Amino acid sequence: MTVLSTGTKGHVSILYFDGTGGFHNIRHFEVSGEETVDSAHIGTIYWSANNNATWEVSRGGNTLLKLVGSGSFHFESDGIRLETDAQATANVSVALVGNLPKGGTILLKMHKKSSFTTEY
C-alpha cells in the first residue's frame, strides 16, 4: 500500500494497493507541513482482481464497493459523490478477498478538501 502522490495542496492524492490491501488515514494525504486534510472523496478508481477475488472498498468500517474482475469508475467526472460527509473524514480501507491464489491491484484518486497554514 502506497501513497503515490499527495499532489498539491488541496488537490488530489493517489493511493495504490496490491496483494491483500491495507488502509490509509486521511492525514497520509497531506503535503507535509503545508496543509491539513479535512476530508477526501474517492474521485476515480481503477482495479483488477484475479482468480475470482473481490476488492472491498470501505470508509470508516462501512463497505462502499465490492469490485470484481477489472474496470474503472469515474465518480468525480460523472458528478457522483460516493461517500457521505462523515465517511469522507474516515480511513480508506481496501481488502482483496476470495479463494487462494488471489491477486490484484487497485488505484484510488482521492479529491482533498484542505485548510492551509500558508496561503499562496
C-alpha positions as CSV (number, residue, x, y, z in Angstrom):
1,M,0.0,0.0,0.0
2,T,1.5,3.3,-1.1
3,V,0.5,6.9,-1.4
4,L,1.9,7.5,-4.9
5,S,1.3,11.3,-4.7
6,T,-0.1,13.8,-2.2
7,G,-0.5,16.2,-5.1
8,T,-0.5,19.9,-4.5
9,K,-2.2,21.5,-1.5
10,G,-6.0,20.9,-1.6
11,H,-5.9,18.9,-4.8
12,V,-5.6,15.1,-5.0
13,S,-3.8,12.1,-3.6
14,I,-3.3,8.9,-5.5
15,L,-3.4,5.6,-3.5
16,Y,-2.1,2.3,-4.7
17,F,-2.7,-1.1,-3.2
18,D,-1.7,-4.6,-4.3
19,G,-1.7,-8.0,-2.8
20,T,-4.2,-8.2,0.0
21,G,-5.0,-4.5,0.7
22,G,-4.5,-2.1,3.5
23,F,-5.6,1.3,4.8
24,H,-4.7,5.0,4.9
25,N,-5.7,7.7,7.3
26,I,-6.6,10.9,5.5
27,R,-3.6,12.5,7.3
28,H,-1.4,10.4,5.0
29,F,-2.7,12.7,2.1
30,E,-1.2,15.9,3.5
31,V,1.6,17.9,1.9
32,S,4.0,17.8,4.9
33,G,3.8,21.0,7.0
34,E,1.7,22.9,4.4
35,E,-1.9,21.6,4.8
36,T,-4.4,19.8,7.0
37,V,-6.7,17.5,5.0
38,D,-10.2,17.9,6.4
39,S,-11.8,15.3,4.1
40,A,-11.2,13.4,1.0
41,H,-13.6,11.8,-1.5
42,I,-13.0,9.0,-3.9
43,G,-13.0,10.6,-7.4
44,T,-11.7,7.7,-9.6
45,I,-11.0,4.0,-9.1
46,Y,-9.1,1.6,-11.4
47,W,-8.9,-2.1,-10.3
48,S,-8.0,-5.6,-11.3
49,A,-8.8,-8.7,-9.3
50,N,-7.6,-12.1,-10.3
51,N,-8.9,-15.7,-9.7
52,N,-12.5,-14.6,-8.7
53,A,-11.2,-12.3,-6.0
54,T,-13.1,-9.2,-5.0
55,W,-11.8,-5.8,-3.9
56,E,-13.9,-4.4,-1.0
57,V,-13.5,-0.6,-0.5
58,S,-14.6,0.8,2.9
59,R,-14.6,4.2,4.6
60,G,-14.8,4.2,8.4
61,G,-15.7,0.5,8.5
62,N,-18.6,0.9,6.0
63,T,-18.3,-1.1,2.8
64,L,-18.9,1.2,-0.1
65,L,-17.9,-1.0,-3.1
66,K,-17.3,-4.6,-4.0
67,L,-15.3,-4.8,-7.2
68,V,-14.7,-8.0,-9.3
69,G,-12.7,-8.6,-12.5
70,S,-11.2,-5.3,-13.7
71,G,-12.5,-1.9,-14.6
72,S,-12.8,1.7,-13.6
73,F,-15.3,4.2,-12.1
74,H,-15.0,8.0,-12.6
75,F,-17.3,9.3,-9.9
76,E,-15.9,12.9,-9.9
77,S,-16.3,13.4,-13.6
78,D,-19.8,11.9,-13.5
79,G,-20.8,14.2,-10.7
80,I,-21.3,11.4,-8.2
81,R,-20.2,11.6,-4.6
82,L,-19.7,8.0,-3.2
83,E,-19.2,8.8,0.4
84,T,-21.2,10.8,3.0
85,D,-19.5,13.9,4.5
86,A,-18.9,11.8,7.7
87,Q,-17.3,9.0,5.7
88,A,-15.1,11.4,3.8
89,T,-13.1,12.1,7.1
90,A,-12.6,8.4,7.8
91,N,-9.8,5.9,6.9
92,V,-9.8,4.5,3.4
93,S,-9.6,0.7,3.7
94,V,-9.3,-1.9,0.9
95,A,-9.3,-5.7,1.2
96,L,-8.8,-8.3,-1.5
97,V,-11.0,-11.2,-0.5
98,G,-11.6,-14.6,-2.2
99,N,-10.1,-18.1,-2.6
100,L,-6.4,-18.6,-2.9
101,P,-4.5,-17.9,-5.1
102,K,-5.7,-14.3,-5.3
103,G,-4.1,-11.2,-6.6
104,G,-4.9,-7.8,-7.9
105,T,-4.2,-4.1,-7.9
106,I,-6.3,-1.1,-7.1
107,L,-5.6,2.6,-7.6
108,L,-7.8,5.4,-6.0
109,K,-7.7,9.1,-6.9
110,M,-8.8,11.0,-3.8
111,H,-10.0,14.6,-4.0
112,K,-8.9,16.5,-0.9
113,K,-10.6,19.3,0.9
114,S,-7.9,21.1,3.0
115,S,-7.0,24.0,5.2
116,F,-3.7,25.7,4.9
117,T,-1.2,27.3,7.2
118,T,0.2,29.4,4.4
119,E,-1.9,30.6,1.5
120,Y,-0.5,31.2,-1.9
